[in-house]
Structure formats: C-alpha cells, structure tokens
Amino acid sequence: PPGPPTPLLPPTIPKRGDVLGIAAVDVNLDSKLDLVFTQSIPFWVGGEPVQGAAVWVEGTGRPAEFADWTLTPWHDLGLELGLVKPLIVRQIEVSGVPAVAIWDWGLQQVIVAWPDYGAGMLRTWRAPAPGFLATDIRQADLVVSPEKDLVIVMANAPLPDAVLVYPDVGLP
C-alpha cells in the first residue's frame, strides 16, 4: 500500500505508491533490460490522483540482482521524460524492440519510449489520450498494417468508456 518514502525511491518521488504496470526496457542504452514501473497513488483528492510517478531501475543483466538496490539504483523516469502524473505503464514493442507505454493523467497523453541504439538515445512518441483513467494499454493489429497498433482502454465514468486506437506512424 502507499506510504512514506523508502531509500529505494529517488528524492523527487515523495511517497511509496502502487505499481500499476511494469515493463522491461533498455532505458540507459547499455544493452541490459531495465525495469520501468509506476509509483502511483490513484486515490482522487480534489478531483485528481494524489501521486503519479514513473521509476526505472538499472538492470545488470542478472535478474536476481534487482533485489539489491545498491547494485540496481532507482531513477525518476517521469522527471527525465517531462511527465506530470504518470499512472499506468505497460510493456509494448516498437519494431521488435522492447518499449514502454505510459499513460499520464496530468498530460492526458500516452507516451511511448524505446531505445534507439543507432542514434544513442531513448526515443519517445506522444499522442493525446484523454479520459478519466486508462485501464489498459495493449498492441493489436486492428487496421491491417505492417506493425501492431497501440490500443488504450479508457474508463470515463460517468461518461461512456472508450477505446483509443493509434495506427502505425504514417498511417491515418
């Protein structure tokens, strides 16, 4: 349950929160998968969630070492990507490369991040994703195109729920 900070959390994340999804992505481009997850507190106070945060934990190539935070430091991915209140994280892929999709309540956007080894950077793609709460993010080929499409299920109570579909880049 949400609670006070722990020595694991970066100082920019004030409280321990809920993990609302996890992904394995090479954030620091060292060819080792890192963990990306939320530290969100999705309880609404004054019309908005208490906390939204995204963390990435450095991978060493040995999954058992994730248990030792001195070997696998935690970082504020939300701060690095300019996120406001990231709540939901899901594993996806971009052109066969492990990637992360993050829904940000504050920005009302979906942000996709993946490593681009050729350019030596973490690439991002952003799109509007308005709604009360993203309940799931998946990939499926809905428009019969070369790559899978990004699909976001939105809970919009009291309005009708919605399914947002983002086809391949370059397609309508």
N, C-alpha and C positions, 0 to 999 in steps of 0.2 A: 504494500500500500504506500501511497505518497507519504513523505515525511521529510525530516531535516536532511541537509546535505551530508554526503559521505566523502571520505578522502578520495574516492574514485572520480567524483564529478568535477569538471572544470569549474573554477570560481565564478564563471559567468552564468552558471545554472544554479539558481538559488535553492531548489528543493529536489529531493528524490521524487520521481514520478512513476507513472505507469509506462510499460513498454507496449506500445500499440503498433507492433510490427517490427521486423528485423530484416536486414539484407546483408549480403556479403559482397563487398565492392572494394577494389583496389584504390582507395582514396588518395594515398600518398605516392602512387606510381612506383612502388618498389617490387612489383610482380608478386606480392603476397596479399591475399584477401584480408581486408579489414572488416570489422563488424560495424554496421550502422543501425541505430535504433532510436526510438523516441524516449524521452523522459517527460511525458505529458501528464498534466492533471486536467482531465476533461470534465471537471465539475464546473458548472456555469455559475459565476458570481457577477452580478451586474450585466448580464447578457453576453458574457464571453468566458472562454475557458480560463481557469486560473493560471495554467502554465503550459506552454508548448516549447519543447526543446528537442534538438536532434544531436545525438552523440556519435562520434566514430571512435573506435578502439583499434589501435595499431595491432595488426596481425604480425606474427613472427614466422608463419609457415608451419607452426606446431599448434594445432587447436587446443591442446591441453594447457598451453601457456596463457590462454585467455583468463584463467583462474588467478593469475599472479599479476596484479595491476602495476607492479614495479617493472615488469617486462613488457606490458601492453598498456601504455598510457591512454587515457581518455581525453578527447578533444571536443570542442563545441562546433559541430558541423554547421549548425544553424547560423552561428556568427560568421563562419567562413563563407557561407553561401548567401548571406544577407536575408535570412528568413526571419519572420516576425513571431509566429506561433505555429511551428510545425507540429502536427498532431499524429499523422498516420504515415508509416513507412512500409513499403512493400518491395520485394525483390522482383526485378524485371531484367530484361536484357536489351541491349542496343547492338544490332548487327552481330549477335552471337557473343557479345562481351557482357559480363555481369554488371548490372546497373541498379540504381535505386530510384524509386519514385516516391516523392514526399508530397503530401498534401498539407498546405499551410493555411490554417484558418484565418490568420491575420491578413495575408495577402490575397486569399481566395484564389489561389493558384495551385497547380501541380508543377513540381519541379523534378526533372529527371537529371541525374548526374551519372557520368560514366568516365572511365579513364581513356584518354586519347594518348597512347604511348608515342605515336609519331610526332605529335605536337608538344609532348611533355607537359600535359595539363589535364585537369579534371574538367571535362566539358559539361555544360548544363543546357537544358532546354526548358522553357517555361510556357505555360498556357493558362488562360483563365479557367477556373474550376469553381464557380460559385455554388454555394449551398451551406446548409446548416452544419453538416458533418459528413465527411467521406467515410463510408463504412467498409469499402474495399477498393482495391486497385488491382487490376489484372491485365493480362495481354491475351488477345484473341484475334484471329483473322476474320473480321466482320465485313470488310469492304473488298475482299478478294484482291489482295495486293502482295507485293514481294515480302513484306515484313508484317509481323503481327501489329495490331492496333492497340493503343492504350485505352482501357475502359475503366471508368470510375463510377462506382455506385454511390449516390448521394442520398442521405436521409434529410428530408426538408420539412419535417413536421412543423406546423400544421399544413403546409402546402404538400402537394404530391411529391413523392420521391422521384428521382431522376437517374438516368444512366447517361453519362457523358462519354462520347466516343471521339478519340483523336486518331484519325488515319495516319498512314505513313507521311513523313515530311515530304512536301512537294505535291501531295495529292489534295484534292479539295476537301 
